[in-house]
Amino acid sequence: MPTFVHREESMEGKKRDTLKTGRRGEELAVNYLKSKGFQIFHTNWRAGHKELDIVAGKDGTIHFIEVRSRSRGSIVSPEQTVDRSKQRMVMAAARIYMARYNIRAEARFDVMALVFGPEGTEGSDYELKYIPDAFTLLL
């Protein structure tokens, strides 16, 4: 009778890797936005359980930027993970942000999609796609 060895993959290890990939993606996104003339107001801004990855401004417009990172070979592209539920969460957080800071500027919702190469976040091989106006405010 065969013997089966069950090896449980550490969920903490997976979570740590996911957080590392996300943080590296946000760091690269901030650098890209700064190079394009954006002023960064906040990163990882929280209101309860809601979070805004990057809040930036340019030319009198406030941008709420959702950053999504994946490894090359992932089944789903990073931008495809910004579904309706995620959009609603970002918009709700943006409303709170604008009310809290009394902002009366035009708001845009952008997505920054990053795909890391075979070396992951340690390597310099990555693709970055900035998608302005990726979604609009749902009324």
Backbone hydrogen bonds, N-H to C=O, Kabsch-Sander energy under -0.5 kcal/mol:
donor,donor_aa,acceptor,acceptor_aa,energy
6,H,4,F,-0.6
7,R,5,V,-0.6
8,E,6,H,-0.6
9,E,7,R,-0.6
14,K,10,S,-1.9
15,K,11,M,-2.8
16,R,12,E,-2.4
17,D,13,G,-2.2
18,T,14,K,-2.5
19,L,15,K,-2.6
20,K,16,R,-2.3
21,T,17,D,-2.5
22,G,18,T,-2.6
23,R,19,L,-2.8
24,R,20,K,-2.3
25,G,21,T,-2.3
26,E,22,G,-2.4
27,E,23,R,-2.3
28,L,24,R,-2.3
29,A,25,G,-2.3
30,V,26,E,-2.5
31,N,27,E,-2.1
32,Y,28,L,-2.3
33,L,29,A,-2.7
34,K,30,V,-2.6
35,S,31,N,-2.0
36,K,32,Y,-1.0
36,K,33,L,-0.7
37,G,34,K,-1.7
38,F,33,L,-2.5
39,Q,57,G,-2.8
40,I,38,F,-0.5
41,F,39,Q,-0.6
41,F,55,V,-2.8
42,H,55,V,-1.8
44,N,53,D,-2.6
45,W,52,L,-1.7
47,A,50,K,-2.3
50,K,47,A,-1.9
52,L,45,W,-2.7
53,D,51,E,-0.5
54,I,65,I,-1.5
55,V,42,H,-2.8
56,A,54,I,-0.5
56,A,63,H,-2.6
57,G,39,Q,-2.5
58,K,61,T,-2.1
61,T,58,K,-1.8
62,I,106,E,-2.8
63,H,56,A,-3.6
64,F,108,R,-2.9
65,I,54,I,-3.0
65,I,63,H,-0.7
66,E,64,F,-0.6
66,E,110,D,-2.5
67,V,65,I,-0.6
68,R,66,E,-0.5
68,R,112,M,-2.7
70,R,114,L,-2.0
72,R,116,F,-2.9
74,S,71,S,-1.7
80,Q,77,S,-0.7
81,T,77,S,-0.6
81,T,78,P,-1.5
82,V,79,E,-1.3
83,D,81,T,-1.6
87,Q,83,D,-2.7
88,R,84,R,-2.5
89,M,85,S,-1.9
90,V,86,K,-2.5
91,M,87,Q,-2.7
92,A,88,R,-2.5
93,A,89,M,-2.3
94,A,90,V,-2.4
95,R,91,M,-2.2
96,I,92,A,-1.9
97,Y,93,A,-2.6
98,M,94,A,-2.9
99,A,95,R,-2.1
100,R,96,I,-2.9
101,Y,97,Y,-2.2
102,N,99,A,-0.8
103,I,98,M,-2.6
106,E,60,G,-0.6
108,R,62,I,-2.3
109,F,135,F,-0.6
110,D,64,F,-2.1
110,D,108,R,-0.6
111,V,131,I,-2.1
112,M,66,E,-2.7
113,A,111,V,-0.5
113,A,129,K,-3.1
114,L,68,R,-2.7
115,V,127,E,-2.3
116,F,70,R,-2.9
117,G,125,D,-3.0
120,G,117,G,-2.1
122,E,119,E,-1.2
123,G,120,G,-0.9
126,Y,124,S,-0.9
127,E,115,V,-2.5
129,K,113,A,-2.9
131,I,111,V,-3.4
131,I,129,K,-0.6
134,A,109,F,-1.3
134,A,131,I,-0.8
135,F,109,F,-1.4
